[in-house]
Amino acid sequence: MCGRYASTLPPEMMVELFKLLKSVDILPRFNIAPTQPIVAIWEQEGQREARFARWGFVPGWVKDPREFPLLVNARAESMADKPAFRDRVKHGRCIVPASGYYEWHTGADKKKQPYYITRADGQPMALAGLYSTWMGPNGEEIDSVATITVAANPQLSVIHDRMPAILMDEQQQDDWLNVREIRAQKAAQMALPLEDGVLKFHPVSTRVNSARDDDPGLIEPVSLPEAGDEAPRPRARKVAGGGGQMDLF
């Protein structure tokens, strides 16, 4: 995932799909960017709630969020060892509902072509995430979220070497949110690349590059120029590992 996604689920559908006690007042979004408020779902005292949170994780021990680096993602391979995330893997797991997400393929000419990626069956996505609540010295609170990424499967690696961890069924979602009974080690085993064919993708307009644009036209497919023109078609490449925690997917 490359730092942008869409969420167009009606509130009543979100309540039904994610077993919420009540709906949240949200509008369709087609270009959600880091630092913006997003809807995330987590459990407190056994009850599942949808909350607005900042997309950009702030650990509770941070003194001043304004001086802390932007943590949009947590890599599944190392999140249990990172000081910013390891406690939240145990106690602060959440779901970020999405309709699809954007990823950018960098061509040989270094130009970037955005793609919109969705489930092949047309169902909404449940992105695995971690949340934290930062409390300031004057009683102020900031809920924040990082989405979890994994190595891309062969199908998606033609675009990028990372992809979000997606919880595909109801049982996975229940277990991920159940921090009371499901330990971090078992939960981490759910953060894996999906099989080829589960997702599909198509190229979209470069208008998505600007977070100011937010309309249905952003997710519509566009035709790529022929080889030799400005936007090359993606070619298969080796899936890379490692990298820093601050990579945008």
C-alpha positions as CSV (number, residue, x, y, z in Angstrom):
1,M,0.0,0.0,0.0
2,C,1.4,3.4,-1.0
3,G,-0.1,5.8,1.4
4,R,-3.5,6.3,-0.3
5,Y,-6.8,4.4,-0.2
6,A,-10.5,4.8,-0.8
7,S,-13.4,4.0,1.6
8,T,-16.9,4.3,0.1
9,L,-18.9,1.9,2.4
10,P,-22.2,3.2,3.5
11,P,-22.5,3.5,7.3
12,E,-25.2,0.8,7.5
13,M,-23.1,-1.6,5.5
14,M,-20.1,-1.0,7.8
15,V,-22.2,-1.8,10.8
16,E,-23.4,-5.1,9.3
17,L,-20.0,-6.2,7.9
18,F,-18.0,-5.4,10.9
19,K,-20.6,-6.1,13.6
20,L,-20.6,-2.6,15.1
21,L,-22.9,-1.5,17.9
22,K,-23.7,1.7,16.1
23,S,-22.8,3.5,12.8
24,V,-20.5,6.4,12.3
25,D,-21.4,9.5,10.3
26,I,-19.0,9.2,7.3
27,L,-19.0,10.3,3.6
28,P,-17.5,8.4,0.7
29,R,-13.8,9.1,0.4
30,F,-11.8,8.3,-2.8
31,N,-8.3,9.6,-1.9
32,I,-7.5,9.2,1.8
33,A,-4.0,10.4,2.6
34,P,-1.6,10.1,5.7
35,T,-2.3,12.6,8.6
36,Q,-6.0,12.7,7.6
37,P,-8.7,11.4,9.9
38,I,-9.8,7.9,9.0
39,V,-12.3,5.4,10.4
40,A,-10.7,2.5,12.4
41,I,-12.4,-0.3,14.3
42,W,-11.2,-1.8,17.6
43,E,-12.6,-3.5,20.7
44,Q,-12.8,-2.0,24.1
45,E,-14.2,-4.0,27.0
46,G,-15.4,-6.6,24.6
47,Q,-17.4,-4.1,22.5
48,R,-16.5,-3.3,18.9
49,E,-16.4,0.4,18.0
50,A,-15.7,2.5,15.0
51,R,-13.6,5.5,15.8
52,F,-12.1,8.4,13.9
53,A,-8.3,8.4,14.2
54,R,-5.3,10.1,12.6
55,W,-3.6,8.0,9.9
56,G,-0.1,8.4,11.3
57,F,0.8,6.4,14.4
58,V,1.8,8.2,17.6
59,P,3.0,5.9,20.5
60,G,1.7,6.7,23.9
61,W,5.1,7.4,25.3
62,V,5.9,10.2,22.9
63,K,6.3,13.6,24.6
64,D,5.4,15.8,21.6
65,P,3.6,14.3,18.6
66,R,4.7,17.3,16.5
67,E,8.4,16.2,16.9
68,F,7.8,12.5,16.2
69,P,8.3,11.0,12.7
70,L,5.3,10.1,10.6
71,L,4.6,6.3,11.0
72,V,2.0,5.4,8.5
73,N,2.9,1.7,8.3
74,A,4.1,-1.1,10.5
75,R,5.9,-3.9,8.7
76,A,4.5,-7.3,9.7
77,E,8.0,-8.9,9.8
78,S,9.4,-6.5,12.4
79,M,6.4,-4.8,14.2
80,A,6.7,-7.0,17.3
81,D,10.3,-5.9,17.8
82,K,9.9,-2.2,17.2
83,P,9.5,0.0,20.3
84,A,6.8,2.1,18.6
85,F,4.6,-1.0,17.8
86,R,5.4,-4.0,20.0
87,D,3.0,-3.2,22.8
88,R,0.2,-2.4,20.3
89,V,0.7,-5.7,18.6
90,K,-0.4,-7.2,21.9
91,H,-3.0,-4.8,23.0
92,G,-3.9,-2.3,20.2
93,R,-4.9,-4.2,17.0
94,C,-7.5,-2.6,14.8
95,I,-9.2,-2.9,11.4
96,V,-9.3,-0.1,8.7
97,P,-12.2,-0.6,6.4
98,A,-11.4,0.2,2.7
99,S,-12.9,-0.2,-0.7
100,G,-9.5,-0.4,-2.4
101,Y,-6.1,1.2,-2.2
102,Y,-3.6,2.9,-4.6
103,E,-0.1,1.8,-5.4
104,W,2.4,3.5,-7.7
105,H,4.6,1.6,-10.2
106,T,7.9,3.2,-11.0
107,G,8.9,2.6,-14.6
108,A,12.4,2.4,-16.1
109,D,12.2,6.1,-16.8
110,K,11.5,6.8,-13.1
111,K,7.9,8.0,-13.8
112,K,5.2,6.7,-11.5
113,Q,1.9,5.3,-12.7
114,P,-0.8,4.9,-10.0
115,Y,-3.0,1.8,-9.9
116,Y,-6.2,1.1,-8.0
117,I,-6.3,-2.3,-6.3
118,T,-9.4,-4.0,-5.0
119,R,-10.7,-7.5,-4.0
120,A,-11.5,-9.5,-7.1
121,D,-14.8,-10.6,-5.6
122,G,-15.9,-6.9,-5.2
123,Q,-16.1,-7.2,-1.4
124,P,-14.8,-4.5,0.9
125,M,-11.3,-4.8,2.4
126,A,-10.4,-5.1,6.1
127,L,-6.9,-3.8,6.4
128,A,-5.0,-4.9,9.5
129,G,-3.8,-2.1,11.7
130,L,-2.5,-1.0,15.0
131,Y,-3.9,1.9,17.1
132,S,-2.6,4.0,19.9
133,T,-4.1,6.7,22.1
134,W,-1.7,9.5,23.0
135,M,-2.6,11.6,26.1
136,G,-1.1,15.1,26.5
137,P,-0.2,16.9,29.7
138,N,-3.4,19.0,29.5
139,G,-5.7,16.0,29.1
140,E,-5.8,16.1,25.3
141,E,-6.1,12.8,23.5
142,I,-5.1,11.7,20.0
143,D,-6.1,8.4,18.6
144,S,-3.8,7.3,15.8
145,V,-3.4,4.3,13.4
146,A,-0.7,2.6,11.4
147,T,-1.7,0.1,8.7
148,I,0.3,-3.2,8.5
149,T,2.2,-4.2,5.3
150,V,3.6,-7.5,4.1
151,A,5.7,-8.5,1.1
152,A,3.7,-8.4,-2.1
153,N,2.6,-11.6,-3.7
154,P,3.9,-12.4,-7.3
155,Q,0.7,-10.8,-8.8
156,L,1.1,-7.5,-7.0
157,S,4.9,-7.4,-7.2
158,V,4.7,-6.2,-10.8
159,I,3.6,-2.9,-9.3
160,H,5.3,-2.7,-5.9
161,D,7.2,-4.9,-3.5
162,R,4.8,-4.3,-0.5
163,M,1.1,-4.7,0.0
164,P,-1.3,-4.2,3.0
165,A,-2.1,-7.1,5.3
166,I,-5.8,-7.8,4.5
167,L,-8.0,-9.9,6.8
168,M,-10.1,-11.9,4.3
169,D,-12.9,-13.4,6.4
170,E,-15.0,-12.9,9.5
171,Q,-13.0,-15.3,11.7
172,Q,-9.7,-13.6,10.9
173,Q,-11.2,-10.2,11.7
174,D,-12.6,-11.5,15.0
175,D,-9.3,-13.0,16.0
176,W,-7.3,-9.9,15.0
177,L,-9.5,-7.7,17.2
178,N,-9.6,-10.1,20.1
179,V,-6.6,-8.9,22.0
180,R,-7.9,-10.5,25.2
181,E,-7.6,-14.1,24.0
182,I,-5.5,-14.1,20.8
183,R,-1.8,-13.5,21.6
184,A,0.4,-11.3,19.5
185,Q,2.3,-14.3,18.0
186,K,-0.9,-15.9,16.7
187,A,-2.2,-12.6,15.4
188,A,1.0,-11.9,13.5
189,Q,0.6,-15.2,11.7
190,M,-2.5,-13.7,10.0
191,A,-0.5,-10.8,8.5
192,L,0.5,-12.6,5.4
193,P,0.5,-11.9,1.6
194,L,-2.7,-13.0,-0.2
195,E,-2.7,-15.6,-2.8
196,D,-2.6,-14.6,-6.5
197,G,-6.0,-13.9,-7.9
198,V,-7.6,-12.6,-4.7
199,L,-7.0,-9.0,-5.8
200,K,-7.2,-7.2,-9.1
201,F,-5.9,-3.8,-10.3
202,H,-6.1,-1.3,-13.1
203,P,-4.3,2.0,-13.9
204,V,-5.9,5.2,-12.8
205,S,-5.4,8.9,-13.4
206,T,-2.4,10.7,-12.0
207,R,-4.8,13.1,-10.4
208,V,-4.7,10.8,-7.4
209,N,-1.2,12.2,-6.8
210,S,-2.8,15.3,-5.3
211,A,-4.6,14.7,-1.9
212,R,-6.8,17.7,-2.8
213,D,-8.6,15.6,-5.4
214,D,-11.2,13.4,-3.9
215,D,-13.9,12.2,-6.3
216,P,-15.3,9.0,-7.9
217,G,-13.3,9.6,-11.1
218,L,-10.1,8.8,-9.3
219,I,-10.9,5.0,-9.2
220,E,-12.0,4.8,-12.8
221,P,-9.6,2.9,-15.2
222,V,-7.6,4.8,-17.7
223,S,-5.7,3.6,-20.8
224,L,-2.0,3.5,-20.6
225,P,0.1,4.8,-23.5
226,E,1.8,2.3,-25.7
227,A,5.4,1.2,-24.9
228,G,7.8,4.0,-25.4
229,D,5.4,6.7,-24.3
230,E,5.2,8.4,-20.9
231,A,3.6,5.7,-18.7
232,P,5.2,2.2,-19.2
233,R,3.3,-0.9,-18.3
234,P,4.5,-2.7,-15.2
235,R,6.9,-5.6,-15.6
236,A,7.5,-8.4,-13.1
237,R,10.3,-7.7,-10.6
238,K,11.9,-9.3,-7.7
239,V,10.0,-8.8,-4.4
240,A,12.3,-7.0,-2.0
241,G,12.4,-7.4,1.7
242,G,13.7,-5.2,4.6
243,G,13.6,-1.5,4.4
244,G,12.7,1.1,7.0
245,Q,9.6,1.3,9.2
246,M,8.8,4.7,7.7
247,D,8.4,3.5,4.1
248,L,5.0,4.4,2.7
249,F,4.0,0.8,2.0
